[in-house]
Amino acid sequence: MAEVRRISRTALSAIDRYELRMSPMLRLELQYLRETGKLDVEPDLVLSHLYERLDVRICDISFDRISIAACRESWTRDAFDRLIVANARCASDSYLISADSRIGENYPFTIW
C-alpha cells in the first residue's frame, strides 16, 4: 500500500484521533476505479487493509437516509461523491478524509 505516503499529515493525525467509519459506497467506487484502470489493486485488498490495520468499519446508517441526503448534494453529478458526502452529513456532520478537492470545496468537514 505504497499510496499511504500520499496521505497528508493532517489526515494521518485524524486517522489516529477519530473512530473511523467508511461509506458502503466506497466498495463500489473502488470497484469502478479498478474496472476503469484507475486503481491497480483489488478493492477487497484495500478494504481488508483498512479493516485490519486501522480498524475501519462500514457505517451502518440506512441507505434510504443517505440517498435522501444525497439528493441535496447538487454540486456534483458524481453519484459516488454525492453518496459519500451525504453519508458523512448523516453521521452528524462527521469528518471526511478525502483528497478530492471538489469534495473539500463543498463539504466543510473534509480533511486532507
ChimeraX commands (.cxc) that place a marker at each C-alpha (Angstrom):
marker #1 position 0.00,0.00,0.00 radius 0.5
marker #1 position 2.58,2.50,-1.16 radius 0.5
marker #1 position -0.14,5.11,-1.67 radius 0.5
marker #1 position -0.17,5.68,2.09 radius 0.5
marker #1 position 2.76,8.02,1.52 radius 0.5
marker #1 position 0.40,10.38,-0.31 radius 0.5
marker #1 position -1.80,10.89,2.75 radius 0.5
marker #1 position -1.31,14.29,4.36 radius 0.5
marker #1 position -0.09,14.73,7.92 radius 0.5
marker #1 position -3.45,16.24,8.82 radius 0.5
marker #1 position -5.28,13.17,7.52 radius 0.5
marker #1 position -2.88,10.83,9.31 radius 0.5
marker #1 position -3.47,12.73,12.53 radius 0.5
marker #1 position -7.25,12.40,12.07 radius 0.5
marker #1 position -6.87,8.67,11.44 radius 0.5
marker #1 position -5.08,8.32,14.77 radius 0.5
marker #1 position -7.54,10.55,16.62 radius 0.5
marker #1 position -11.04,9.54,15.48 radius 0.5
marker #1 position -13.13,6.41,15.28 radius 0.5
marker #1 position -13.12,5.51,11.60 radius 0.5
marker #1 position -16.17,4.56,9.55 radius 0.5
marker #1 position -16.47,4.33,5.80 radius 0.5
marker #1 position -19.40,4.67,3.49 radius 0.5
marker #1 position -20.56,1.39,1.96 radius 0.5
marker #1 position -20.29,3.24,-1.36 radius 0.5
marker #1 position -16.52,3.09,-1.04 radius 0.5
marker #1 position -16.50,-0.59,-2.05 radius 0.5
marker #1 position -18.44,0.16,-5.24 radius 0.5
marker #1 position -16.34,3.22,-6.05 radius 0.5
marker #1 position -13.13,1.21,-5.64 radius 0.5
marker #1 position -14.52,-1.47,-7.95 radius 0.5
marker #1 position -15.41,1.18,-10.51 radius 0.5
marker #1 position -11.91,2.66,-10.28 radius 0.5
marker #1 position -10.44,-0.83,-10.74 radius 0.5
marker #1 position -12.60,-1.51,-13.80 radius 0.5
marker #1 position -11.65,1.82,-15.39 radius 0.5
marker #1 position -7.93,1.26,-14.80 radius 0.5
marker #1 position -7.53,3.99,-12.16 radius 0.5
marker #1 position -6.82,1.51,-9.36 radius 0.5
marker #1 position -4.39,-1.33,-9.81 radius 0.5
marker #1 position -5.28,-3.40,-6.73 radius 0.5
marker #1 position -8.39,-5.36,-5.88 radius 0.5
marker #1 position -10.93,-3.36,-3.83 radius 0.5
marker #1 position -11.16,-6.15,-1.25 radius 0.5
marker #1 position -7.41,-5.85,-0.66 radius 0.5
marker #1 position -7.80,-2.14,0.07 radius 0.5
marker #1 position -10.78,-2.72,2.35 radius 0.5
marker #1 position -9.15,-5.60,4.25 radius 0.5
marker #1 position -6.10,-3.38,4.77 radius 0.5
marker #1 position -8.35,-0.67,6.24 radius 0.5
marker #1 position -10.17,-3.19,8.44 radius 0.5
marker #1 position -7.05,-4.92,9.74 radius 0.5
marker #1 position -4.63,-2.03,10.13 radius 0.5
marker #1 position -6.90,0.88,11.02 radius 0.5
marker #1 position -9.99,-0.85,12.44 radius 0.5
marker #1 position -12.17,0.97,9.88 radius 0.5
marker #1 position -15.71,-0.36,9.79 radius 0.5
marker #1 position -18.63,0.20,7.44 radius 0.5
marker #1 position -21.03,2.92,8.61 radius 0.5
marker #1 position -24.45,1.42,9.31 radius 0.5
marker #1 position -26.67,4.43,8.57 radius 0.5
marker #1 position -29.55,3.31,6.34 radius 0.5
marker #1 position -29.06,3.67,2.62 radius 0.5
marker #1 position -32.50,5.26,2.34 radius 0.5
marker #1 position -31.50,8.07,4.69 radius 0.5
marker #1 position -28.20,8.58,2.85 radius 0.5
marker #1 position -29.83,8.59,-0.59 radius 0.5
marker #1 position -32.35,11.23,0.56 radius 0.5
marker #1 position -29.47,13.39,1.79 radius 0.5
marker #1 position -27.53,12.75,-1.44 radius 0.5
marker #1 position -30.35,14.36,-3.42 radius 0.5
marker #1 position -29.39,17.65,-1.76 radius 0.5
marker #1 position -25.74,17.36,-2.86 radius 0.5
marker #1 position -26.38,19.14,-6.16 radius 0.5
marker #1 position -22.80,20.45,-6.51 radius 0.5
marker #1 position -21.76,17.32,-8.44 radius 0.5
marker #1 position -23.16,14.71,-10.82 radius 0.5
marker #1 position -20.78,12.07,-9.42 radius 0.5
marker #1 position -23.07,9.62,-7.62 radius 0.5
marker #1 position -20.20,8.27,-5.54 radius 0.5
marker #1 position -19.22,11.71,-4.25 radius 0.5
marker #1 position -22.83,12.61,-3.53 radius 0.5
marker #1 position -23.44,9.44,-1.53 radius 0.5
marker #1 position -20.14,9.54,0.35 radius 0.5
marker #1 position -20.62,13.18,1.37 radius 0.5
marker #1 position -24.26,12.53,2.26 radius 0.5
marker #1 position -23.13,9.61,4.43 radius 0.5
marker #1 position -20.77,11.91,6.33 radius 0.5
marker #1 position -23.51,14.53,6.74 radius 0.5
marker #1 position -25.93,11.90,8.05 radius 0.5
marker #1 position -23.31,10.82,10.58 radius 0.5
marker #1 position -23.69,14.13,12.43 radius 0.5
marker #1 position -21.50,16.06,10.00 radius 0.5
marker #1 position -18.58,13.75,10.62 radius 0.5
marker #1 position -15.12,14.50,9.33 radius 0.5
marker #1 position -14.47,13.07,5.90 radius 0.5
marker #1 position -10.95,12.17,4.85 radius 0.5
marker #1 position -10.66,12.82,1.12 radius 0.5
marker #1 position -8.07,14.12,-1.31 radius 0.5
marker #1 position -10.85,15.13,-3.71 radius 0.5
marker #1 position -10.68,18.93,-3.93 radius 0.5
marker #1 position -14.31,19.23,-5.12 radius 0.5
marker #1 position -15.46,17.41,-2.01 radius 0.5
marker #1 position -13.26,19.71,0.08 radius 0.5
marker #1 position -14.79,22.78,-1.53 radius 0.5
marker #1 position -18.33,21.59,-0.85 radius 0.5
marker #1 position -18.14,19.74,2.45 radius 0.5
marker #1 position -16.67,21.85,5.25 radius 0.5
marker #1 position -15.60,18.89,7.41 radius 0.5
marker #1 position -13.25,17.44,4.80 radius 0.5
marker #1 position -9.73,16.65,5.98 radius 0.5
marker #1 position -6.75,16.37,3.68 radius 0.5
marker link #1:1,2 radius 0.2
marker link #1:2,3 radius 0.2
marker link #1:3,4 radius 0.2
marker link #1:4,5 radius 0.2
marker link #1:5,6 radius 0.2
marker link #1:6,7 radius 0.2
marker link #1:7,8 radius 0.2
marker link #1:8,9 radius 0.2
marker link #1:9,10 radius 0.2
marker link #1:10,11 radius 0.2
marker link #1:11,12 radius 0.2
marker link #1:12,13 radius 0.2
marker link #1:13,14 radius 0.2
marker link #1:14,15 radius 0.2
marker link #1:15,16 radius 0.2
marker link #1:16,17 radius 0.2
marker link #1:17,18 radius 0.2
marker link #1:18,19 radius 0.2
marker link #1:19,20 radius 0.2
marker link #1:20,21 radius 0.2
marker link #1:21,22 radius 0.2
marker link #1:22,23 radius 0.2
marker link #1:23,24 radius 0.2
marker link #1:24,25 radius 0.2
marker link #1:25,26 radius 0.2
marker link #1:26,27 radius 0.2
marker link #1:27,28 radius 0.2
marker link #1:28,29 radius 0.2
marker link #1:29,30 radius 0.2
marker link #1:30,31 radius 0.2
marker link #1:31,32 radius 0.2
marker link #1:32,33 radius 0.2
marker link #1:33,34 radius 0.2
marker link #1:34,35 radius 0.2
marker link #1:35,36 radius 0.2
marker link #1:36,37 radius 0.2
marker link #1:37,38 radius 0.2
marker link #1:38,39 radius 0.2
marker link #1:39,40 radius 0.2
marker link #1:40,41 radius 0.2
marker link #1:41,42 radius 0.2
marker link #1:42,43 radius 0.2
marker link #1:43,44 radius 0.2
marker link #1:44,45 radius 0.2
marker link #1:45,46 radius 0.2
marker link #1:46,47 radius 0.2
marker link #1:47,48 radius 0.2
marker link #1:48,49 radius 0.2
marker link #1:49,50 radius 0.2
marker link #1:50,51 radius 0.2
marker link #1:51,52 radius 0.2
marker link #1:52,53 radius 0.2
marker link #1:53,54 radius 0.2
marker link #1:54,55 radius 0.2
marker link #1:55,56 radius 0.2
marker link #1:56,57 radius 0.2
marker link #1:57,58 radius 0.2
marker link #1:58,59 radius 0.2
marker link #1:59,60 radius 0.2
marker link #1:60,61 radius 0.2
marker link #1:61,62 radius 0.2
marker link #1:62,63 radius 0.2
marker link #1:63,64 radius 0.2
marker link #1:64,65 radius 0.2
marker link #1:65,66 radius 0.2
marker link #1:66,67 radius 0.2
marker link #1:67,68 radius 0.2
marker link #1:68,69 radius 0.2
marker link #1:69,70 radius 0.2
marker link #1:70,71 radius 0.2
marker link #1:71,72 radius 0.2
marker link #1:72,73 radius 0.2
marker link #1:73,74 radius 0.2
marker link #1:74,75 radius 0.2
marker link #1:75,76 radius 0.2
marker link #1:76,77 radius 0.2
marker link #1:77,78 radius 0.2
marker link #1:78,79 radius 0.2
marker link #1:79,80 radius 0.2
marker link #1:80,81 radius 0.2
marker link #1:81,82 radius 0.2
marker link #1:82,83 radius 0.2
marker link #1:83,84 radius 0.2
marker link #1:84,85 radius 0.2
marker link #1:85,86 radius 0.2
marker link #1:86,87 radius 0.2
marker link #1:87,88 radius 0.2
marker link #1:88,89 radius 0.2
marker link #1:89,90 radius 0.2
marker link #1:90,91 radius 0.2
marker link #1:91,92 radius 0.2
marker link #1:92,93 radius 0.2
marker link #1:93,94 radius 0.2
marker link #1:94,95 radius 0.2
marker link #1:95,96 radius 0.2
marker link #1:96,97 radius 0.2
marker link #1:97,98 radius 0.2
marker link #1:98,99 radius 0.2
marker link #1:99,100 radius 0.2
marker link #1:100,101 radius 0.2
marker link #1:101,102 radius 0.2
marker link #1:102,103 radius 0.2
marker link #1:103,104 radius 0.2
marker link #1:104,105 radius 0.2
marker link #1:105,106 radius 0.2
marker link #1:106,107 radius 0.2
marker link #1:107,108 radius 0.2
marker link #1:108,109 radius 0.2
marker link #1:109,110 radius 0.2
marker link #1:110,111 radius 0.2
marker link #1:111,112 radius 0.2
view
